[in-house]
Amino acid sequence: MVLSLSHQNGLVKYQAHKKGDKIMALGANDSGIQQINDGNTLGIDLGSDPIVSSGAMTLSNAVTVTGALDTGAAVIFSGIETIAAGGTTTAADLTKSLISVDADVGGDIVTLADGTIGQIITFACVSATGVLTLTPANLAGGTSVTMNAAGETVILQFVDTSWYIMGGNAHTVI
């Protein structure tokens, strides 16, 4: 992982990599950059100064941003879960941004736990020989969403304490 950081003291280039089970950090300037004692965390604290990347930056695992996140470009959240349930009940993976479902004969039920405020998740029915019933723990304006044809979609965003339908194609709200 290579990070380029903009700071009052100039451009700081830092490289972090794992050596065994510890994070090793190398760089020209330690200002605002610290390796936490457990060796598993690299902390960056630049106060009010921004972090600027001139190229692609890949972040793995959990990333916490305190304050505003201004990307200046598109942010792509990845992860696809494919559900081919075969007449069963399956819990959707909240860490994925796209859930692709094959609605089988006998019907499939996909449950959706409450998310994190602002989280967006898309469900797409990619094939259907039956009915898909999506049942969020809390859905504003209904209790579930059904899809029964390939190409039907629903886009949900978690707001306050419920999932809100932001868009989609040909789904039915119950």
C-alpha positions as CSV (number, residue, x, y, z in Angstrom):
1,M,0.0,0.0,0.0
2,V,1.5,3.4,-1.0
3,L,0.0,6.6,0.3
4,S,0.8,10.1,-0.8
5,L,-0.3,12.6,1.9
6,S,-0.6,16.3,1.6
7,H,0.5,18.2,4.7
8,Q,1.6,21.7,5.7
9,N,5.2,20.4,5.8
10,G,5.1,19.2,2.2
11,L,4.4,15.9,0.4
12,V,4.9,12.8,2.6
13,K,5.3,9.4,0.9
14,Y,4.7,6.4,3.1
15,Q,4.7,2.7,2.4
16,A,3.2,0.1,4.8
17,H,3.5,-3.6,4.4
18,K,3.1,-6.7,6.6
19,K,6.2,-8.5,7.8
20,G,5.0,-11.7,9.5
21,D,2.2,-10.5,11.7
22,K,3.4,-6.9,12.1
23,I,2.9,-3.8,10.0
24,M,6.1,-2.2,9.0
25,A,6.0,1.5,8.0
26,L,8.7,3.3,6.0
27,G,8.7,7.0,5.1
28,A,10.6,10.3,4.9
29,N,8.5,12.2,7.5
30,D,6.8,10.8,10.6
31,S,4.6,13.9,11.1
32,G,1.1,12.7,11.8
33,I,1.8,9.1,11.1
34,Q,2.0,6.5,13.8
35,Q,2.3,2.8,14.1
36,I,0.1,1.6,16.9
37,N,1.9,-0.7,19.4
38,D,0.0,-3.8,18.4
39,G,1.7,-3.7,15.0
40,N,-1.6,-4.3,13.3
41,T,-2.7,-0.7,12.8
42,L,-1.2,2.2,10.9
43,G,-2.7,5.5,12.2
44,I,-2.7,8.7,10.2
45,D,-3.6,11.9,11.9
46,L,-3.0,15.2,10.1
47,G,-5.2,17.4,12.2
48,S,-7.2,19.6,9.8
49,D,-4.9,19.0,6.8
50,P,-6.3,16.8,4.0
51,I,-5.0,13.5,2.7
52,V,-4.5,13.6,-1.0
53,S,-3.9,10.7,-3.3
54,S,-2.8,11.3,-6.9
55,G,-3.6,7.7,-7.9
56,A,-5.7,4.7,-7.0
57,M,-5.9,4.0,-3.3
58,T,-7.1,0.6,-2.0
59,L,-8.3,0.3,1.6
60,S,-9.0,-3.1,3.1
61,N,-11.0,-4.1,6.1
62,A,-12.7,-1.3,8.2
63,V,-12.0,2.3,7.5
64,T,-13.2,5.0,9.8
65,V,-13.4,8.6,8.7
66,T,-14.1,11.3,11.3
67,G,-15.3,14.5,9.7
68,A,-16.0,15.1,6.0
69,L,-14.9,12.7,3.2
70,D,-14.4,14.7,0.0
71,T,-13.2,12.4,-2.7
72,G,-13.4,14.7,-5.7
73,A,-14.2,11.6,-7.8
74,A,-16.4,8.5,-7.7
75,V,-16.2,6.2,-4.7
76,I,-16.8,2.6,-5.6
77,F,-18.0,0.2,-3.0
78,S,-17.4,-3.3,-4.1
79,G,-18.6,-6.7,-3.2
80,I,-21.2,-8.9,-4.8
81,E,-23.1,-11.7,-3.1
82,T,-24.9,-14.2,-5.3
83,I,-27.9,-15.9,-3.7
84,A,-29.3,-19.1,-5.4
85,A,-31.4,-20.1,-2.4
86,G,-33.6,-22.8,-3.8
87,G,-36.8,-22.1,-1.8
88,T,-35.0,-21.1,1.4
89,T,-34.5,-18.1,3.7
90,T,-31.1,-16.4,3.4
91,A,-29.7,-13.4,5.2
92,A,-28.2,-10.8,2.9
93,D,-24.5,-9.9,3.6
94,L,-24.4,-6.3,4.7
95,T,-20.8,-6.0,3.7
96,K,-21.7,-6.3,0.0
97,S,-23.1,-3.5,-2.1
98,L,-24.8,-5.7,-4.7
99,I,-26.9,-8.7,-4.0
100,S,-27.6,-10.9,-7.1
101,V,-30.5,-13.3,-6.6
102,D,-31.9,-16.2,-8.6
103,A,-35.6,-16.5,-7.6
104,D,-36.3,-20.2,-7.6
105,V,-39.5,-22.2,-7.8
106,G,-41.1,-22.4,-4.4
107,G,-40.0,-18.8,-3.6
108,D,-37.0,-17.4,-1.9
109,I,-36.9,-15.1,1.1
110,V,-33.9,-12.8,1.6
111,T,-33.8,-11.0,5.0
112,L,-31.9,-7.7,5.5
113,A,-30.7,-6.6,8.9
114,D,-30.6,-2.9,9.7
115,G,-27.6,-1.2,8.1
116,T,-25.4,1.8,8.9
117,I,-26.9,5.3,8.3
118,G,-26.2,6.2,4.7
119,Q,-25.5,2.7,3.5
120,I,-26.8,1.8,0.1
121,I,-27.4,-1.7,-1.2
122,T,-28.9,-2.9,-4.5
123,F,-30.8,-6.2,-5.1
124,A,-31.0,-7.5,-8.6
125,C,-33.2,-10.5,-9.7
126,V,-31.0,-12.1,-12.4
127,S,-33.3,-15.0,-13.1
128,A,-36.7,-16.1,-11.9
129,T,-38.7,-19.3,-11.9
130,G,-40.4,-18.2,-8.7
131,V,-40.8,-15.2,-6.4
132,L,-38.1,-13.4,-4.4
133,T,-39.4,-11.8,-1.2
134,L,-36.9,-9.3,0.3
135,T,-37.8,-8.7,4.0
136,P,-35.8,-5.9,5.7
137,A,-35.9,-5.7,9.5
138,N,-37.3,-2.2,9.1
139,L,-38.6,-0.9,5.7
140,A,-40.1,2.5,5.4
141,G,-43.5,2.4,3.6
142,G,-44.0,-1.4,3.7
143,T,-42.8,-4.7,5.1
144,S,-41.2,-6.4,2.1
145,V,-40.4,-6.1,-1.6
146,T,-41.1,-8.8,-4.1
147,M,-39.5,-9.5,-7.5
148,N,-40.5,-12.3,-9.9
149,A,-38.7,-11.6,-13.2
150,A,-35.2,-11.2,-14.4
151,G,-34.2,-7.5,-14.6
152,E,-36.2,-6.4,-11.6
153,T,-34.2,-4.4,-9.1
154,V,-34.5,-2.4,-5.9
155,I,-32.1,0.1,-4.4
156,L,-32.3,0.7,-0.7
157,Q,-30.6,3.3,1.6
158,F,-30.5,3.0,5.3
159,V,-31.8,6.3,6.8
160,D,-32.2,6.8,10.6
161,T,-33.7,3.5,11.6
162,S,-35.1,2.0,8.4
163,W,-34.3,1.0,4.8
164,Y,-35.8,3.4,2.3
165,I,-36.5,2.5,-1.3
166,M,-34.5,5.0,-3.4
167,G,-35.2,3.4,-6.8
168,G,-35.3,0.2,-8.9
169,N,-37.2,-1.4,-11.7
170,A,-40.5,-3.3,-11.6
171,H,-40.4,-4.5,-7.9
172,T,-43.5,-4.6,-5.8
173,V,-43.7,-3.2,-2.2
174,I,-45.9,-5.0,0.2
